[in-house]
Amino acid sequence: MNYENRYESSQTETFFSNNNTSNVQCISSSFTVIQNKMESSTEKDRLINPVSNHASYSVSKSTSDSDLESSTTGTVKGLTVFTCAMFIIAEMAGSGILALPKAVAEAGWTGAGLLVFCCFLSLYCGIILGKCWMLIRERNPRYKGHVRDPYPIIGSEAFGKTGKIVVEFCVLVTLIGVCVVFLLLSSQQISSLINTNIGSFTPKTEFRLWVLICGFVLLPFTWLATPKDIWPFAVAASSCTMLACILIVIRTSMHIYQHGAQVVNDKTEVTAKSLFTAFGTIAFSFGGATLFPTFQTDMKVPSKFPYAALLSFIGVLTMYIPVSVLPYIAFGSKVDDDILTTLKNLPGNGKAFVTTAEAAITFHLLFTFVITINPISQQIEEYLKLKHEFGIKRIMVRTSVVILCIVIAEAIPSFGAILSFVGGSTVTMMAFILPCFFYLRLKENVPFYIKVLHVEIICVAIFFGIAAMYSAATHFTNPFKS
């Protein structure tokens, strides 16, 4: 643009100085050449990034740096650092605040330390995964703009077809497992809140019915295209989680004030099995790495993803520590898989706090189900080569995914065992192991100490992951038979 202005100025001055009509023809011809070059450049941009054809390619003097980066490397109407952080918080901090008190109760103060350790480890691996995605985008312009399956692409660029298949499998298992847990928990909370009999159904049958109702009520919202189209769900889910955490902390603190802390002798004796099971639950609670690349690719400025990750993990840890440690101080080992069940059965005042927390966490789970199931659908649509547009094919694919989650929830309604098993298996792979592997493969000239750190992370994650899977498998039971 500066070249064009200088050219216009020089030609105009020549025109007025010489007062020659041939200069007018020269100016007209020059502008025609410049315009043709600009149109050619724009057409190339459209071919490189066809999903951004709807965006404006003209840049005014008032355009900010972030807008310039958005038009070439990000999504013009994408997520900001704050909204991306809200998505991460919404995806991670839901079932975690319900299940973490039980995990800490099983592992004692070691579990509290493990919680902090897993938080920092997951944050580091999430940032490393974001760097992997930025490396790929810098090398290959066709991945700039919106991409439906960024994590499998990272696997493909790092280890070829094998890497892509491994990632696709882990993503599907992880996110379907998470969606099943969200369905089970939301149905359980709704059944507990309403507390009325539906006809002559038994409580077990009512629970199955609520799973169906929740799944099909949420179905239309799962047809929305990408995370940037469902950002209100992320903000609402995060707000509900924060409210639920505050109320849980208040009610637990009331119990400690009235009855004192649990005596040390009544607390759980930590065993290897309880520690590994706790690791699976804690890993699940920090398992947002599966969706990190999806959120990052929808950001206005993808290079700012580390800031969003840091902000979100600070928020998550601020909620997780009091909501998991205080129940251990108050109740010792006597904590249910769902902390709200424990609080609801307490005598005395405070039932209003628990009821409000149940309602808040229920809305969170419903909102987060819509967020979590979106990348699954996008990955399947990419595999089937479906166009990125609303239509009957998208409805059919996404409806099938929801039905699959409902079927699994009906068949294995023990959310605690599912949560720990998925946390120890595919979540551990996606959040800790694969990011370190991929970074070592994609990044050139990695310092030796970084290589040693990544190998240590991989070895520790593999050991704890296998142990957590085994411990969780021994807890699989069907409560409908009890």
QUIHU-V407333 format. One record per backbone hydrogen bond with DSSP energy under -1.0 kcal/mol. NH is the residue of the N-H (numbers start at 0). CO is the residue of the C=O. If there is no record, write none. Layout:
BEGIN
[[NH | CO] [NH | CO]]
END
This chain:
BEGIN
[[4 | 0] [5 | 1] [6 | 2] [7 | 3] [8 | 4] [9 | 5] [10 | 6] [11 | 7] [12 | 8] [13 | 9] [14 | 10] [15 | 11] [16 | 12] [17 | 13] [18 | 14] [22 | 19] [24 | 20] [25 | 21] [26 | 22] [27 | 23] [28 | 24] [29 | 25] [30 | 26] [31 | 27] [32 | 28] [33 | 29] [34 | 30] [35 | 31] [36 | 32] [37 | 33] [38 | 34] [39 | 35] [40 | 36] [41 | 37] [42 | 38] [43 | 39] [44 | 40] [45 | 41] [46 | 42] [47 | 43] [48 | 44] [51 | 48] [52 | 49] [54 | 51] [62 | 59] [67 | 63] [68 | 64] [69 | 65] [70 | 66] [72 | 68] [73 | 68] [74 | 298] [77 | 74] [78 | 297] [83 | 79] [84 | 80] [85 | 81] [86 | 82] [87 | 83] [88 | 84] [89 | 85] [90 | 86] [91 | 87] [92 | 88] [93 | 91] [98 | 94] [99 | 95] [102 | 98] [103 | 99] [104 | 100] [105 | 101] [106 | 102] [107 | 103] [110 | 107] [111 | 107] [112 | 108] [113 | 109] [114 | 110] [115 | 111] [116 | 112] [117 | 113] [118 | 114] [119 | 115] [120 | 116] [121 | 117] [122 | 118] [123 | 119] [124 | 120] [125 | 121] [126 | 122] [127 | 123] [128 | 124] [129 | 125] [130 | 126] [131 | 127] [132 | 128] [133 | 129] [134 | 130] [135 | 131] [136 | 132] [137 | 133] [138 | 134] [139 | 135] [142 | 139] [143 | 140] [152 | 148] [153 | 149] [154 | 150] [155 | 151] [156 | 152] [157 | 153] [158 | 154] [159 | 155] [163 | 159] [164 | 160] [165 | 161] [166 | 162] [167 | 163] [168 | 164] [169 | 165] [170 | 166] [171 | 167] [172 | 168] [173 | 169] [174 | 170] [175 | 171] [176 | 172] [177 | 173] [178 | 174] [179 | 175] [180 | 176] [181 | 177] [182 | 178] [183 | 179] [184 | 180] [185 | 181] [186 | 182] [187 | 183] [188 | 184] [189 | 185] [190 | 186] [191 | 187] [192 | 188] [193 | 189] [194 | 190] [200 | 197] [205 | 201] [206 | 202] [207 | 203] [208 | 204] [209 | 205] [210 | 206] [211 | 207] [212 | 208] [213 | 209] [214 | 210] [215 | 211] [216 | 212] [217 | 213] [221 | 217] [221 | 218] [222 | 219] [223 | 220] [228 | 225] [229 | 226] [232 | 229] [234 | 230] [235 | 231] [236 | 232] [237 | 233] [238 | 234] [239 | 235] [240 | 236] [241 | 237] [242 | 238] [243 | 239] [244 | 240] [245 | 241] [246 | 242] [247 | 243] [248 | 244] [249 | 245] [250 | 246] [251 | 247] [252 | 248] [253 | 249] [254 | 250] [255 | 251] [256 | 252] [257 | 253] [258 | 254] [259 | 255] [261 | 328] [265 | 262] [266 | 263] [274 | 270] [275 | 271] [276 | 272] [277 | 273] [278 | 274] [279 | 275] [280 | 276] [281 | 277] [282 | 278] [283 | 279] [284 | 280] [286 | 283] [290 | 287] [294 | 290] [295 | 291] [296 | 292] [298 | 295] [299 | 78] [303 | 300] [304 | 301] [307 | 303] [308 | 304] [309 | 305] [310 | 306] [311 | 307] [312 | 308] [313 | 309] [314 | 310] [315 | 311] [316 | 312] [317 | 313] [318 | 314] [319 | 315] [320 | 316] [322 | 318] [323 | 319] [324 | 320] [325 | 321] [328 | 324] [329 | 325] [330 | 326] [331 | 327] [332 | 265] [333 | 330] [334 | 332] [338 | 97] [340 | 337] [341 | 337] [342 | 338] [343 | 339] [344 | 340] [345 | 342] [353 | 349] [354 | 350] [355 | 351] [356 | 352] [357 | 353] [358 | 354] [359 | 355] [360 | 356] [361 | 357] [362 | 358] [363 | 359] [364 | 360] [365 | 361] [366 | 362] [367 | 363] [368 | 364] [369 | 365] [370 | 366] [371 | 367] [372 | 368] [376 | 372] [377 | 373] [378 | 374] [379 | 375] [380 | 376] [381 | 377] [382 | 378] [383 | 379] [385 | 380] [388 | 386] [394 | 390] [395 | 391] [396 | 392] [397 | 393] [398 | 394] [399 | 395] [400 | 396] [401 | 397] [402 | 398] [403 | 399] [404 | 400] [405 | 401] [406 | 402] [407 | 403] [408 | 404] [409 | 405] [410 | 406] [411 | 407] [414 | 412] [417 | 413] [418 | 414] [419 | 415] [420 | 416] [421 | 417] [422 | 418] [423 | 419] [424 | 420] [426 | 421] [428 | 424] [429 | 425] [430 | 426] [431 | 427] [432 | 427] [433 | 428] [436 | 432] [437 | 433] [438 | 434] [439 | 435] [440 | 436] [441 | 437] [442 | 438] [450 | 446] [451 | 447] [452 | 448] [453 | 449] [454 | 450] [455 | 451] [456 | 452] [457 | 453] [458 | 454] [459 | 455] [460 | 456] [461 | 457] [462 | 458] [463 | 459] [464 | 460] [465 | 461] [466 | 462] [467 | 463] [468 | 464] [469 | 465] [470 | 466] [471 | 467] [472 | 468] [473 | 469] [474 | 471] [475 | 472] [480 | 477]]
END
